[in-house]
Amino acid sequence: MKMPWFSRGGLESGPLPLITTTRDENAMRTLSSWVDVPPSADGVSTGRSTHKVLQTFGLLPSQFEGKKFLDIGCGLSKIYADLVRVDFPPAYGAVVDSHPSALEYQRKYNKGVDVRNASATKLPFADGEFDVVISNYSVPCWAQGPEEVRSAFEEATRVLGNGGILAVNPMDCFTTSGDTSLKAMVREELSNQERVFNNPDAWDRVHLPHRQGALLAQRRPLQ
């Protein structure tokens, strides 16, 4: 299905222009074939979850290879370790969460990643440190009001380098259960953020893979 995306020329129709290599296709096929397992199963990768994340945003394994990558609100994701296993290793991977179980899981199963106990609204990283920043399904965990949502976006863009990719999927802000007032606030703030990211002076394009609010933005490289 064709999705809308914003380029410097405005709203366009069609997928983001990506060059898919045979290596990418093989890696995605491998990731999708791995079986999801409970956290207690030592040494078994949950590659299918990583496949779903990449598929949600329309990202390819090759976009992480040799790059610095940050996962905000990582939970039990293993994107870094899975990319290493399919031979697309990032140059550096970091994850941020504040839940003890998530931090313990990351240290045990997401081998090689830099695990940080921190808030999305105060990231312990330098300006422009990362090439790819992802927040998948974690917005409701750290968003208690519009100020926190705004602050988290500001932090995510602060640590994103020129030419870098920011991918945010709020997920259960758009389900029917849960705190509807919080979800309405997050939906509104994400809509505001879409306008922020549709700034031709700062961003090459904003892609909305899911009409319910997932956001993929690429910062303009320095000329």
C-alpha positions in Angstrom: 0.0 0.0 0.0 1.3 3.5 -0.9 1.9 5.7 2.1 2.2 9.5 2.2 5.5 11.2 2.9 6.8 14.7 3.1 9.7 15.9 1.0 11.0 19.4 0.4 8.3 19.7 -2.3 5.4 18.9 0.1 3.2 15.9 0.6 3.8 13.1 -1.9 2.4 9.6 -2.5 4.4 6.5 -2.5 7.0 4.7 -0.3 10.2 6.2 0.9 12.8 5.7 -1.9 15.0 2.9 -0.6 17.5 0.7 -2.4 16.9 -2.9 -1.3 19.9 -5.2 -1.8 19.9 -9.0 -1.9 21.7 -8.9 1.5 18.8 -6.8 2.9 16.2 -9.2 1.6 18.1 -12.2 2.9 18.5 -10.6 6.3 14.8 -9.7 6.6 13.9 -13.2 5.5 16.2 -14.7 8.2 14.8 -12.3 10.9 11.2 -13.2 10.1 12.0 -16.9 10.3 13.3 -16.8 13.9 10.9 -17.8 16.5 9.8 -15.4 19.3 10.8 -16.8 22.7 10.2 -15.9 26.3 12.9 -13.9 28.0 14.0 -16.9 30.0 15.3 -18.8 26.9 19.0 -18.2 26.9 20.8 -17.6 23.6 17.7 -17.6 21.4 17.1 -14.5 19.4 13.7 -12.8 19.0 14.5 -11.8 15.5 10.9 -11.8 14.4 10.2 -8.9 16.7 13.1 -7.0 15.1 11.7 -7.8 11.7 8.4 -6.3 12.7 10.0 -3.1 13.9 12.0 -2.6 10.7 8.9 -3.5 8.6 6.8 -1.0 10.6 9.0 1.9 9.7 10.1 0.7 6.3 13.7 0.5 7.4 16.4 -1.8 6.1 19.2 -3.6 8.0 21.8 -1.9 5.8 20.6 1.5 7.2 22.1 0.4 10.6 25.3 -1.2 9.3 28.4 0.7 10.6 26.1 3.4 12.1 25.5 4.5 15.7 22.1 3.4 16.9 19.9 4.3 19.9 16.7 2.5 21.1 14.7 4.7 23.5 12.3 2.8 25.8 13.8 -0.5 24.5 11.9 -2.9 26.8 12.7 -6.5 25.6 13.8 -5.6 22.0 17.0 -7.0 20.7 17.5 -5.0 17.5 21.3 -4.5 18.0 22.0 -8.2 18.7 19.8 -9.4 15.9 21.4 -7.1 13.4 24.8 -8.4 14.4 23.6 -12.0 13.9 22.5 -11.2 10.3 25.8 -9.5 9.5 24.7 -5.9 9.6 26.5 -4.8 12.8 26.0 -1.2 13.9 29.2 0.6 14.8 27.7 1.2 18.3 24.4 0.4 19.9 22.8 1.9 23.0 19.5 1.3 24.7 17.6 3.4 27.2 15.0 2.3 29.7 14.1 2.9 33.4 12.4 -0.4 34.2 14.7 -2.8 36.2 13.4 -5.9 34.3 14.1 -4.3 30.9 17.6 -3.3 31.9 18.4 -6.7 33.3 17.1 -8.3 30.1 19.1 -6.0 27.9 22.4 -6.8 29.8 21.7 -10.5 29.6 20.4 -11.0 26.0 21.2 -7.9 23.9 25.0 -8.6 23.9 27.3 -5.8 23.0 24.8 -3.0 23.5 25.4 0.0 25.8 22.6 -0.2 28.5 21.6 3.0 30.2 19.1 3.6 33.0 17.7 6.9 31.9 14.6 8.9 31.0 13.5 9.7 27.4 13.3 13.3 28.5 17.0 13.4 29.6 19.2 11.3 27.4 22.8 10.7 28.7 24.4 11.3 25.3 26.2 14.0 23.4 24.6 16.2 20.7 24.5 14.6 17.3 25.9 11.3 18.6 23.6 8.9 16.7 22.8 8.0 13.1 19.5 6.2 13.9 17.2 6.8 16.8 14.1 4.6 17.4 11.3 4.6 20.0 8.9 1.8 19.3 5.8 1.2 21.4 7.3 3.2 24.4 5.6 6.6 24.2 2.9 5.8 26.8 5.6 4.6 29.3 7.2 8.1 29.5 4.5 10.5 28.3 2.5 11.9 31.2 1.7 15.2 29.6 2.5 17.3 26.4 5.6 18.8 28.0 7.2 15.4 28.4 6.3 14.4 24.9 7.8 17.6 23.6 10.9 17.2 25.8 11.4 13.6 24.7 11.2 14.6 21.0 13.7 17.5 21.6 16.1 15.1 23.3 15.7 12.5 20.5 16.5 15.2 17.9 19.3 16.6 20.0 21.3 13.3 19.9 20.5 12.7 16.2 23.3 13.7 13.8 23.0 15.4 10.5 21.5 13.0 7.9 20.3 10.8 10.8 16.9 8.9 10.9 14.4 9.3 13.7 11.6 6.6 14.0 8.8 6.8 16.5 5.9 4.4 16.8 3.5 5.2 19.8 1.4 2.0 19.3 -1.1 1.8 22.1 -1.9 5.5 22.0 -4.1 4.4 19.2 -5.9 1.4 20.7 -9.3 1.6 22.3 -8.2 0.6 25.8 -6.3 2.5 28.4 -6.1 6.1 29.4 -8.0 7.8 26.6 -7.1 11.4 27.7 -3.4 10.5 27.7 -3.8 9.0 24.2 -5.6 12.0 22.9 -2.9 14.2 24.2 -0.1 12.1 22.6 -2.0 12.0 19.3 -2.3 15.8 19.3 1.4 16.3 20.2 2.4 13.8 17.5 0.4 15.8 15.0 2.2 18.9 16.2 5.5 17.1 15.8 4.7 16.2 12.2 4.4 19.9 11.4 7.7 20.5 13.2 9.4 17.8 11.1 8.0 19.1 7.9 10.5 21.9 7.9 12.5 21.9 4.7 15.4 23.8 6.3 16.0 21.0 8.8 14.5 17.8 7.5 14.7 16.0 4.2 11.4 14.2 4.6 8.8 12.9 7.0 7.2 9.6 6.3 4.0 8.4 8.1 4.2 4.6 7.7 1.0 4.2 9.8 -1.8 6.7 9.4 -2.5 6.4 13.2 0.7 8.3 14.0 4.0 6.5 13.5 6.6 8.9 12.4 9.8 8.5 10.4 12.0 11.6 9.8 15.4 12.1 8.2 17.5 15.1 9.2 19.1 17.0 6.3 22.8 16.4 6.0 25.1 19.4 6.1 25.6 20.9 2.6 
